[in-house]
Amino acid sequence: MSDTATARRLRFEIFRYNPEDEDSVPHTDVFELEETPFMTLYIALSQIREKQDPGLQFDFACRSAICGSCAMMVNGRPALACRTLTADLPESIQLYPLPTFKLIGDLSVDTGTWFREMAEKTEAWIHERLPFDPDATEERMSDDVAAAIYEGDRCIECGCCVASCGLANVDDTFLAGAGLNRVARFMMDPRDSRSDAEWFDIVAGDQGVFACIGMMACEDVCPKELPLLEVYAYLRRRTLGARFVAKSDRAV
């Protein structure tokens, strides 16, 4: 938007509800403000809270698309408020909290509990093969494997992929994009002692990759553009391979 252009008057329809207040009723409030150059939804919400309604609840921390705190539904699509420019949106903007997660208030949800339960369910930490030896020679990891692990670790756990998942919205036990990406990250880590057979129940069960209904909205909305389709394909190949080996062993 150029300095000479007439500034748009933005209309925000924002979901409001405090589940801790017995008198609170879910509804939407409407706010208006003048658009400024390079305005993000984070900037707009901050102005609304500072100048119009100090009680408005929404989350933020880094303001740089790193922490994932400000994820919300923007005109029906999960997105980060800090990286969403109002210039890319129509003058009328609807903001709602992410579904699937527990509502704290207004646009704020509790993603931490979901991600903690996912990490505990999948045991998302290195299972060591050998006791720690400070004098041992460092084992080299191939560049390709290291790059693949780094790619998986770029997930900021914002919850956008979970909120966009048709299955996760009706089954909160499904691991969804973030959970399956986390599983793949440890499956490919050579420092982890778990075999494909040990991963089988997690990956192939009702909560795993074969439960995915294939809409792939998770990849469409990921703010870090993680290749989740490739992650799912990798998990399916590894899981089917482990199953084939297990059947072959029994036949012998």
ABEGO torsion letter per residue (X at the ends): XBAABBBBBBBBBBBBBBAABAABBBBBBBBBBBBBBGBBAAAAAAAAAAAABAABBBBBAAGAGAAGAABBBBGGBBBBAAABBAAABBABBBBBBBBGBBBAEEABBBAAAAAAAAAAAAGBBBBBABBBBAABBBBBBBAAAAAAAAAAAABAGAGAAAAABAAAAABAABAEAAAAAAAAAAAABAABABBAAAAAAAAABAABAAABAGAGAAAAABAAGBBAAAAAAAAAAAAAAAAAAAAAAAAX
